[in-house]
Amino acid sequence: VTLMTVAVAYLVSVRLVAAAGKGVGISVPPEVEPIMVALLFGVVTDYGLFYMSRFRTRLRAAEAPRDAARETAAELTPLIVACGVAVAAGSAALAIADLGFLRAFGPGMALAVLVGLTVTITFLPAVLATVGGALLWPTRVSERPQRAVRTGWLDRLIVTAVHAPRRTTLVCMLLLAAMAGGLVWLEVGNPLIRGLPRDSEPRRAYEQLAAGFAPGVAAPTTLVVAGPDIAADREALGALQQVLGGQPGVAGLIGPATSPARQRFGIVVSPSGDAVRYVMVSEHDPLSADAVRLLRNLDARIGDLLEAVELQGSRALFAGDTAITSELIDTAGGDLLRVGPLVFVAVAIVLAIFLRALFAPVYLVLLAALAPLAALGLAVGFFQGLLGYPELTYFVPLAAGVLLVALGSDYNIFLVGRIWSEAGKRPAS
């Protein structure tokens, strides 16, 4: 039943997302589709389990299948709608990101979640009413479980948490903080080539290049130094090339001193003589965090280096794939600072409308913010520490953070909604 619901949601959402992207002139990146499938499996499976678990309870209470499906839908649909809208609102916040593919990624995910939500609250109850007790096969509906004294570890954990809430909160926060400690070692890059399968032709060509020359030869960094008639100062340009070539992490350098001819062919010296070019090969993968760190170090010191060789007054600009990766990392970091607060506000508004409260939404959103930090910390420990990957892809912290806050609020809504419902019937503490 869950697979059927996911299939229907996917077939509808993938076409809607493509049509919506075409309508507003946004190209939906191919990376969205597999993430859309994973997200639909996550939310539809959750909501389906909520429905089917409650449906089973009502069947075992001797209710007719249609009555059980109707009452289950009436009881849980408001909760599930609030859950889905919170996830969609959090995902849609990516629409204000500066990175173009994230602007398409966010609304696409939001639309997919809303489609999955719509399919779940309509298609699934209809299937439950039609299938009835056969849903529980091979267990028969008449076989009601014996109510036994609960002594399992999960039951003891719940009892402890309820009877010692302050201590439980403190322990949980300490555990989350410990897990988030892995962020201290977080490295981000754009492992485009090294992320390919080992038997792919680009990956094999890169590895042969790296073994025969240096990894950075696949995409050298260009440094352009511009100034009035700068090409005439050959001695200073040669001194700068020597200084740059001696920097740690630089495997090789081509510049004006490499070609002593005075002719200006436009390769390392511009025909006008107002600009020169240095081509720098790094010892690292040009899209890696190490290469970006090397570039940023040189960029921060290039003014002093120019002054040291008496080229003060010249302008220096870096270009190349490493410079692009550095810019992407900076942009993603800026998007995180801009999108993050909007995600919290969007989810808090949904919670406030659903719970009709002001303090609880803020409290729940703050709790949901702890989980992404802990999850990313564990990801760093697992991928960089255990598996030995040098870095995470630059957009992972932003995308994972947004989705985890939204999904964490999703579970909070369901749990708090059930507590709210039970609080009307019995004491809350």
N, C-alpha and C positions, 0 to 999 in steps of 0.2 A: 504494500500500500504506500509506504514511504517512497519507494523508487518510482512508482507511478506518479505520485504527486510532484516529485522533483522533475521528472521527465516533462510533464505538462508545463510546469513553471519555467523550465529552461527553454522549451520550444517557443513559448510565448515571449519570454523576456529577451532572448537573443535577437528576435526580429524587431521588437519594440525599441531596444537600445540602438540597433543599427538604423532604424527609421528615424528615431529622434536625433541621432548624431548627424544624419544626412540633412534633416530638416533645419537644424541650427548651424550647419556648416562646420561641424566638428568631426574630425576623423577619429573614430574609436580605435585605440591601439589593440593589436592582436593579443597583448598580454592580459587584456580584460577578460577574455572568454574563459580561460581555465580558472581564473580567480572567481569569476561569476559562478561557475559550476561548484567550486568548493564552498562558496558562501551560501549558495542555494541549498546544498546538501546540509550545511550547518543549521541554518535557520529553519528550513522545512522539517528536518529531522527533529529538532527541538520541539517545534510547535505540534508536529504529528504525535510525538511521544506524550506531550501534555494532554492532547485530545484522547488518544487511545488508552492511556492509563486511567483517566477519569471515566471513559466509556466502559472499560472493563469493570471498574468498581460498581457502576450502575447496573450492568448486566448481572453481576453476581448478587445484586440486591433484588433480583427478579423483575427488573423493569423490561418492558418490551424494547427490542432494538431501536425502533423509530423514536420511541419516547426517550430512551437513553441517549440517542444521538442528539435529539432536539434539546434536552436539558443540559447535556454536556456543552453543546455549542452556545447556549444561552449563558452558561456560567463562565466559560473560559474565553469566549471571543473578545470581550472588552479587554481582558488582560493581554491576549495575544496581539490584538490590534495595537495596543500601546507599546508592546515589545517591538513589533515590526516597525512602527513609525519612529521609535527611538533609534533603531539601527539605521533606517533610511536617512533620518535627519543627520546623524553623525557622519554617514558616508557622503551625503550631499555637501557637507562643509568643505570638502576638497575642491569644490567648484571655484573657490577664491584663490587657489594655489597659483603661483607664478609658473610652475612647470606645466607645460601644455598637456602632456599625457596624463598628469594627475587631474587636471581640470576635466578631462573626458572620463577618467577612471571613476571619480567620485559620483557624478550624476548617473553614470552607467550602473554602478553598484546600487545606488539608491533606488533606481527604477527596477532593477532585478529583485531587490528585497521586497518592494511593494507588490510586484507581480507574484512573487512567491507567497507573500502574505495573503493576497487575494485568492490565489488558488487554494491555499491551505484552508482558509475559513469557509470556502464554498464547496470545493471538490471533496475534501476529506470528510466532512460530516455526511455528505451524500453517500459516499462509499461506506462509511460506518453504518448508516441506516440500512443500506442495501445488503451488505455482507453479514452484519449481525454477529452472532456468536461464532460463526466460522472464522472470524478474525483471530480468535484465540486458539485455533487448532494447533496442536493436538489436545490442549487442555479443554475440558468441557466446562461450560458456564455453570452447570449445577455443582461443580466441584469447588465449593467455597473453602478458602484456606482456613486452617485452624488458627485462631488467635492465640498466640503463645507469648510468653514473657520474653521481651526483647532484651537480649544480653550480648548482642554482637558489638564489635569494636566501634562501628559507626553509630550505633544507638548510644553507647557510653560516651562517645565524643560529643554527640548532640546534647545529651543531658548535661555534660560538663560545661559546654558552651553556654547553655541557657542559665545554669545556676551560678556561673562565675563569668558574667559578661565582660567585666573590666579586665580581668586577667586574660581572658581569651582574646580580647581586642589587642592588648599589649603584645601577647605572644605572636599573633598574626602579623601585626605591624613590624615586629622585629624580624620575623621570617621573611616578609616581603622585602624589607630593607636589605637583608643579607643577600637575597636573590638578586636584587637590583644592583648590588655591589659590582657585578660583572661589567656594568656600563663604564667603569673606570678604564677598562682595556678595550673599549669599543673603537674599532677602526672601520672607516667606510671608504669605499672606492667604487669602481665600475668594472668588475671583472668580466667584461664582455667576452673576451677570447678564451680566458681560462675557465669560463663557465660552460663552454661548449663540450660535447662528448669528446673523449680522448681520441676516438677514431675519426673525427671530423677533419676535413682537409684544412680549414683555417687553423685549427688547433695544432695539427701536426706541423704545418708550415711555420707557425709562431715558435713552436718548441725547437725546430731546427734552426731558425734564425737566432733564437736566444742562445742555443748551444754554440753556434758558429761565430757569432759576433757578441751581442749583448741584448737583453730583452728590450731595451729602449729603442733599438734600431727599427722595430716594427712601426713606431710612430714617434719620430724625434720631435723635440721641442724647439721652436724657433724663437730667438731673441732678436728683436729689431731695435737698433740704437739709431736715433735720428737727431740731426743737428745741422746747422749751416756748414756746408762744405766739410762735413766730418770725415769723408773718405780721404782727405788730404793728410790727416794726422795718422799716418801709418804706424808710427812708433807706439802711440797711445793705444790704438786698436789692437796691435799685437800684444801689448802688455795686458790688455783686458782679456784677450783670448787665453793667454797663459794663466791668468788668475782664475778664470772660469773653468778651464780644463783641469785645474788642480783641486777643485772643490770635491769633497767627499760625495760619492754617489754618481759622479759624472764619469761615464766610460769613454767618451770621446767627444771631440768638438771640432767643427769645421767653421772657419771664419776667414776674414781678410788675410790673416797671417798664413793661412794654409795655401793660398794662391798668391804668390808674390808678384804676379804680373800686374802692371799698372793699368791695363785695359779694364774698362767697366762694362762687363757683359750683363750685368743685372742679376747675377746669381748670388754673390755675397756682397757686392757693392752696387748700389743703384746707379743707373746712367746719369742721374743728376748730381750724384756725389753727396746728396744730403741724407743718406741712410745706408746702413750696413746691416748685414744679417749674419747671425751666428746660429748654427744648427747643432743642437746639443743632444747627445745620446745618453740616456740614463742607464744605470746598472739594474734598474727595476722594471717590472711591467709598466708600460707608460700609463695604464689606466688604474694603477694600484694606489693604495694609500701611501706607500713609501715614495712613489714618484711624485704624488701631489705634495707630500711633505717637503721633498727636495725643492720642488718648484716654488713653494711658498717661502721657504727659507731664502732662496736666491732673490725672489721678488722683494722680500723685506730688506735685503742687504744691497740691492743693485745700486741704489743711490750712493752708498758709501764706496762701493767698488768703482763706480765711475769717477767719483771724486779722487780716489786713490791713484788712478792712472791719468788724472788731469783731464777728464772729459766732463767736468761739471758743466751744467747747463744743457746737457743732452737729455733726451727722453728715451726711456727704455720700455718696451712692451713685449710681453710674452704671448705666444700663440702656439697652437697645436692641440692634439688630443688630451694631453695632460692638463693644459690650461682650461680646456672645455670641461674636463672632469672636475677640476677644482671649482669652476664656476657652478656646475651642477650641484656639487656638495653644499656650497654656500647658499644657493637658491633653495635647496631642500631644507636646510637649516632655518632659513627665513620663513619658509612656508610652515614649518613646524610651529614656530612661535606665533604665526598669524592664524593658522587653521586650528591649532589646539584649543585656544580659548573659545572659538566659535563652536567647536564640537561640544565642549562642556555646556555652553549656553543653550545650544539646540536641544541636547538631551535633558537638561534641567527643565526647560520649558515643557517638554513632553511629560516629564515626571510630575511637574506642578499641576498640569491640567488633569492628568489621570488621578493623582492622589489627592488633589484639592488641598495641597499643603505647600508651605514655603521652605521650612527648615529641612524636611526629609529629602527633597530633591537635591539640595546642596550637599547634604551629608552623603547621599548615595553616589553622587557624581564624584565627590572627592575619593570615596572608597574605590570607585571604578577606575580612577586615575592611577591607583597604586599597582593594579594588576599589569598594565602594559610595561611599567618600569621593571617589575620583577621578571616578566616574560622576556623582555629584551635582554636583561642581564643574564638570564639562563641561556638565551640564544647565543650570546657572546661566549659564554663558558663552553657551550656545546660545540659550536661551529669553529670558533677561533682556538679554543683551548683543546678540546677533545679530538676534533677531526682535523685540526691544523690548518683551516682556511685562514688566509692572511687578513681578510676583512669581510664585512657585510656589504651588500649592494646599497648605494647611497640613499635610495628611496624607501628601503625596508623600515627604518625606524618611524618614518612619518606614516606610511600606509598601515603598518602593523599597529601603531599607536592609535590611529583613528578607529580602525576596525575593532580593536580590543576594548577601547572605551565604550564604543557603541554596543558591542556584544555583552560586555560586562554589565552595562546598564540594563540590557535586555533581561539577563537573569535576575538582576536586582528587582526589576519591575515585577517579574512573575512571583518571586519569593515574597516581596513586600506586599504585593496585591493579595496573595493568599493569607498573609498575616493580618492585613487590614480586614479581610473578609471574616476570619476567625475571631478577630478582636471584637466584632459586633455581637458575637455569641458567647464569648467567655473572656475572662481576664487576660490582658496582654502579657502579664508577668507571672 
